[in-house]
Amino acid sequence: MSTLKAPHAVSKLDLVQLRPVGEEDVPMLYQWALTPAAAKTWKYRGATPPPDVFRRDLWSGVLAQYLVTSRLGGEPVALASVYNANMSSKRAHMACLAAPDQVGGGLALLGAVALAAHAFETWPFEKLYFETTSLALEQFSSVMSSGLVSEEARLVDYERFGEDRADLIYLSMEKERLLQRLGEAGAERPLDPRSTAHDPNLIEFDGLRITSDAEVFA
């Protein structure tokens, strides 16, 4: 869960950082992807591919991919990816794999929003899609209740997890709506990814807030 303890909103999206994925991160990500919790959201759906297959799949169809880390403690909290980009339709897909102790917490989701902002600023995308299931939809409750993310399509009873059936759900985030929310949060430069002075590989974003109860946007 989130490491935030304060009972009030704390400042902006600089609670997280994005850094490129290194070879040394792959064993950790392999463990994340094979947890029981990830089976309901991640591509393998409970299967356990060998490490070499996972390493190859990690970059299949990926346009941009970052490890999300907490600025408070420096620990990795999620993997955020933009993949299956279609430049002609100005659409792409996003995925976010949370660390086992961050499932349902705010920092992983905040990292995904940070990468979405970076993608909208860097490429001509107008909309980004997230794929999830009805068993994991609650993890998106904060961004859905704020109107930042909305349900685009639902395939009823498409997935099966043991005796449980689940809907396959596609959520979408629009560039215009994200820019609007960034502006409401008070950013002077809504989409301003920049390298930090101490590490040029780290990207920071200002303009969003997260609260201690894992809600994105105070």
N, C-alpha and C positions, 0 to 999 in steps of 0.2 A: 504494500500500500504506500501512499504518499508519505514522504518523510516530513511534510509540513506539519507544524504543531500549533502555530498561532491561530486564534479563533476568528481572526479577521482577514480580509483580503490583503495579499502581499503583492509586491510590485512586479508587474510586467512579465514579458516572455523571457527575460534574461534568467529566469529560474532554470532554463535548460540551455544546453549547447548542442550543436550538431558537429560531429567530426566524421571524416571518412572511415569506412570499415577497413581494418587492417587484417592481415593474415593471422595475427595473433588473437583476433576476436572470434575467428570461426569456430573453435571448439566450444566456446561459451554459447554462441548462437545456436549451435547444434543441440546443446542441452536444452536451451529455451524452447526450441521448435518441437521437441519430442515430449514435453510435459503433457499430462492429461488435460490441463486447462487449454493448451494450444490446439488440442485435437478438434475443438469446436470452432476454431477461428482460422487456423493456419492451413496451408495447402495440403499437408500430408494426411489430415483427417484421422490421426491415430497410427498411421503407418510409420515404420522406422527404417528409413533408407540408410545405406552405408554412408560413412563420412565423406567419401569421395563424390558420391552422387549429390549429397547435400551441398558440398562446396560448389559443384557445377550449377546446381539449381539456384543457388544464392544470387547469381548474377544473370540468370536466364531472363531475357526481355527487359532488364532493368535499365532505366535511363539515369537515375540518381538514387543513391542509397547512403544513409548516414546512421551512425550510432548516436542515439540520444543519451546525453549524460546530464546529471544533476549538477547545477552550479553550487548547490549547498554542500554536497558531500563528494562530488566528483564521480560517483558510481554510475555505471551504465544502467539505464532504465528501460530502453526500448531500441528496436531497430525500425527505422522508418524508410519506406521505399516508394519511388515513383516508377511504374512499369507499364508495359503495353501502351506506349505513347502513340497516338495517332495525330500527327502534325496537321494533316489535311482537314480533319474534323475538329481540331483544337481540343481534343479530349485525351485523358490519360487515367490510369488507375493508381490507387495508393494502397499500401499495406502498412500495418503497424504491429509488430510482434513485441509485446511487453515482457519484461523480465518477470519470472515467476512471482516475485514479491511485489510487483507493481501492477498486477492484473486488477483492473477496476480503479486504479489510482489516477490522479490527474496529470502527473508528469509525462507519462507515456503519450497520452492523448495530446498534451500540449506540444510535445515534440513533433507529432504528426501535423498539427496546425502550423508549426514553424516551417516544416518542410513544404507544406502546401503553399505558404506565402512565398517561399523561395522559388518554387516551381512556377507560380503565376508571374513572378517578377522576371524570371530568366527565360521562359519559353512562352509562346503565344496561346497557352491553354485558356479556355473559357470555363471549363468544368472538369472536376476530378471526381472519380468514383471510388467508393470503398465497398468491399464485399464482406458480408458477415452473415450470421445465422440468427434466427429468433432466440436461440439459447444464449447468445452473447450480445444481443442488441442493447441491453441495459448499459453496457460499457460506453455507449455513445449518447447516453441520456442528456448529459450536460450540453453538448454541442447541438443536439436536436431540439432541446427545449429553448435554446437561445435563438434558434432559427438559422444557425450557421450551416447545419447539415440537414438534409431532408431525405425522406424515403423516395426513391425513384422507381423501383420495381420490386416485386416479390414473387418468388416461385414457391407455391404452397406445398409443404411436405416433400420438398426436394431432397433433403438430407436425412440420413438415418444414423443415429448413434446408439447402438445396441437396440433397446426396445423403444427408444425415444425418436420421434420424428420431429423435424425442424424445417422451417421455411428458409430458403436462400434469399437474402435481401441485398439489394444494391442501394447504397446511399450516395448522395451527390453533394458536392460543395461547389458553389459558383464563385468565380473570381469577383464579380461585382459585389456580392454579399460579404465576402471576406474583407474587401477593401472598405466597405461601409462600416463593418464592426471594428476594424483597426482604427478607422477615423474616430468612431465613437469613444474608443478607449483612450484617445488623446495623443496618438503618435504624430509627431511633426513630420516624419517621413515614414508613411505607413509600411512601405516595403523597402527596407534598407539593410539587407544582409551585409555584414562587414566582418573582416577578420579582426580578432582580438590582438592586442599588442603583445600578449605573452605567448600566443600560439596562432600562426597564420592559417592553420587548418581548421580552426574553430569558427563557426558562424553564429552570430547572435542576432536576435530580432527583438525590437522593442514594440510596445504598443498594445500588448494583451495583458490580461490579469488572470490569475488563478487563485481560488480560495482554498482554505485548508480542508474543505470537505470535497475536494476534487472537482469542483465546478469550474469550467472554463468560462471566463468573462464574469466579473463581479457584478 
